[in-house]
Amino acid sequence: MTYCTREQLQVIEQLGGDRNARRILLEMEKKNLIKSIRYEKKVYYISNKGSERIGKGGVNLKRSWIQHTLMRNDLYILLGQPDDWKKEVPVVRNEETLLIPDAMYKQHGIFHFVEIDNTQTMKTNLEKIKKYKDLFINMEKQFKHKPVLIWYSLSPIRKEKLRAACEKAGLKFNIY
């Protein structure tokens, strides 16, 4: 998850109540398996020692990614924590990276692509919608189903702009 709040970890890792979750996270911090920073609230991330312990390579952390990552985590939880959720996997066609969705997963045999609308310009989002339209046309032919584009935005105005652009492009989509 890269970064997580206590509340997110409680749901994802089934840590129980607040008191139990705080106790577990404090123990892990004392053992230097995780670290935390203050953002709008306390945000946790895996330490190098923790990363080694679970057999993962070093974690690439950037403070500028925190809000985006927390939003993606919230959506992951909201969508029921899909089993095959993959974050930031490049979509390649003809050996060229077409786009990199914030996450993707397959549910009931249907591909879902996730975009988090946090700091991107609306122009960039509209360009992404055009790329998704092109991708989805090809995928519909290949996989015999219409993929779904999922947006998550905190701005009602941007949600409406995204809705209008997706409708205009003829995409199957959801906006949260």
C-alpha positions as CSV (number, residue, x, y, z in Angstrom):
1,M,0.0,0.0,0.0
2,T,3.1,2.2,0.3
3,Y,1.4,4.6,2.8
4,C,-1.6,3.8,5.0
5,T,-3.5,5.4,7.8
6,R,-4.3,3.4,10.9
7,E,-7.9,3.3,9.8
8,Q,-7.0,1.9,6.4
9,L,-4.7,-0.7,8.0
10,Q,-7.5,-1.7,10.5
11,V,-9.8,-2.6,7.6
12,I,-7.2,-4.1,5.2
13,E,-5.3,-6.2,7.9
14,Q,-8.4,-6.8,10.1
15,L,-6.7,-5.3,13.2
16,G,-9.9,-5.0,15.2
17,G,-10.7,-2.0,17.3
18,D,-8.7,1.3,17.6
19,R,-6.9,0.3,20.7
20,N,-5.7,-3.0,19.4
21,A,-4.6,-1.4,16.1
22,R,-2.7,1.3,17.9
23,R,-1.0,-1.3,20.1
24,I,0.0,-3.5,17.1
25,L,1.3,-0.5,15.1
26,L,3.3,0.8,18.1
27,E,4.9,-2.6,18.6
28,M,5.9,-2.7,14.9
29,E,7.3,0.8,15.1
30,K,9.4,-0.1,18.2
31,K,10.8,-3.1,16.3
32,N,11.6,-0.7,13.4
33,L,9.4,-2.7,10.9
34,I,7.4,0.3,10.1
35,K,7.8,4.1,10.4
36,S,5.3,6.9,10.6
37,I,5.1,10.5,9.7
38,R,2.6,13.2,10.4
39,Y,0.6,14.3,7.4
40,E,-3.0,15.4,8.0
41,K,-2.9,12.4,10.4
42,K,-0.4,9.8,11.3
43,V,0.6,7.8,8.1
44,Y,2.5,4.6,8.2
45,Y,5.0,3.1,5.8
46,I,7.3,0.1,5.8
47,S,10.9,0.6,6.9
48,N,13.9,-0.9,5.2
49,K,14.1,-3.5,7.9
50,G,10.4,-4.4,7.5
51,S,10.9,-4.5,3.7
52,E,13.8,-7.0,4.1
53,R,11.8,-9.1,6.5
54,I,8.9,-9.6,4.0
55,G,11.3,-10.1,1.1
56,K,10.5,-7.0,-0.8
57,G,13.0,-4.6,-2.3
58,G,13.5,-1.1,-1.0
59,V,10.4,1.1,-1.0
60,N,10.4,4.3,-3.1
61,L,8.8,6.9,-0.9
62,K,7.9,10.4,-1.9
63,R,6.0,12.8,0.4
64,S,4.2,14.2,-2.7
65,W,2.6,10.8,-3.3
66,I,1.0,10.5,0.2
67,Q,-2.5,12.0,-0.6
68,H,-2.7,10.2,-3.9
69,T,-1.8,6.9,-2.3
70,L,-4.2,7.4,0.6
71,M,-7.0,8.1,-1.9
72,R,-6.1,4.9,-3.9
73,N,-6.2,2.9,-0.6
74,D,-9.6,4.4,0.2
75,L,-10.9,3.3,-3.2
76,Y,-9.4,-0.1,-2.8
77,I,-11.4,-0.5,0.5
78,L,-14.5,1.0,-1.0
79,L,-14.4,-1.5,-3.9
80,G,-14.2,-4.5,-1.6
81,Q,-10.4,-5.0,-1.8
82,P,-10.3,-6.9,-5.1
83,D,-8.0,-9.9,-5.0
84,D,-6.0,-9.1,-8.1
85,W,-5.6,-5.4,-7.5
86,K,-2.4,-4.2,-9.1
87,K,-1.1,-0.7,-8.8
88,E,0.6,1.3,-11.5
89,V,1.2,-1.5,-14.0
90,P,2.0,-0.1,-17.5
91,V,-0.4,-1.0,-20.3
92,V,1.8,-1.8,-23.2
93,R,0.7,-2.2,-26.8
94,N,3.1,-2.8,-29.7
95,E,6.0,-2.5,-27.2
96,E,4.9,1.0,-26.4
97,T,3.5,2.1,-23.0
98,L,0.1,3.4,-23.7
99,L,-0.7,4.5,-20.2
100,I,-0.1,3.6,-16.6
101,P,-3.4,3.3,-14.6
102,D,-3.2,4.1,-10.8
103,A,-4.5,0.5,-10.3
104,M,-6.3,-2.2,-12.3
105,Y,-8.1,-5.4,-11.4
106,K,-10.5,-7.9,-13.0
107,Q,-13.9,-8.5,-11.5
108,H,-16.4,-11.1,-12.9
109,G,-14.1,-11.4,-15.9
110,I,-14.2,-7.7,-16.6
111,F,-11.2,-5.4,-16.6
112,H,-11.4,-2.3,-14.4
113,F,-8.9,0.6,-14.7
114,V,-8.6,3.0,-11.8
115,E,-7.6,6.7,-12.0
116,I,-7.1,8.9,-9.0
117,D,-7.9,12.5,-9.7
118,N,-5.8,14.4,-7.2
119,T,-3.3,16.8,-8.7
120,Q,-3.5,16.1,-12.4
121,T,-4.6,18.9,-14.6
122,M,-8.0,18.4,-16.2
123,K,-6.3,18.5,-19.6
124,T,-4.1,15.5,-18.6
125,N,-7.3,13.7,-17.5
126,L,-9.0,14.4,-20.8
127,E,-6.0,13.0,-22.7
128,K,-6.1,9.9,-20.5
129,I,-9.8,9.4,-21.4
130,K,-8.9,9.5,-25.1
131,K,-6.2,6.9,-24.5
132,Y,-8.7,4.7,-22.6
133,K,-11.2,5.0,-25.4
134,D,-8.7,3.8,-27.9
135,L,-7.5,1.0,-25.5
136,F,-11.1,-0.1,-24.7
137,I,-12.1,-0.4,-28.3
138,N,-9.2,-2.9,-28.9
139,M,-9.9,-4.7,-25.6
140,E,-13.6,-5.1,-26.4
141,K,-12.6,-6.8,-29.7
142,Q,-10.0,-9.0,-28.0
143,F,-11.7,-9.9,-24.7
144,K,-15.4,-9.6,-25.8
145,H,-16.4,-7.3,-23.0
146,K,-16.4,-3.6,-22.3
147,P,-13.8,-2.6,-19.7
148,V,-14.7,-0.1,-16.9
149,L,-12.8,3.1,-16.1
150,I,-13.1,4.1,-12.5
151,W,-12.3,7.6,-11.3
152,Y,-11.9,8.8,-7.7
153,S,-12.1,12.5,-7.1
154,L,-12.8,14.7,-4.1
155,S,-14.0,17.7,-6.2
156,P,-17.7,17.7,-7.3
157,I,-16.9,20.1,-10.2
158,R,-14.1,17.8,-11.5
159,K,-16.4,14.7,-11.1
160,E,-18.9,16.4,-13.4
161,K,-16.2,17.2,-15.9
162,L,-15.0,13.7,-15.8
163,R,-18.5,12.3,-16.1
164,A,-19.2,14.5,-19.2
165,A,-15.9,13.5,-20.9
166,C,-16.4,9.8,-20.2
167,E,-20.0,9.9,-21.5
168,K,-18.9,11.8,-24.6
169,A,-16.2,9.2,-25.2
170,G,-18.8,6.4,-24.8
171,L,-16.9,4.7,-22.0
172,K,-18.3,2.4,-19.4
173,F,-17.3,4.2,-16.1
174,N,-17.9,4.9,-12.5
175,I,-16.9,8.0,-10.5
176,Y,-16.5,8.0,-6.8
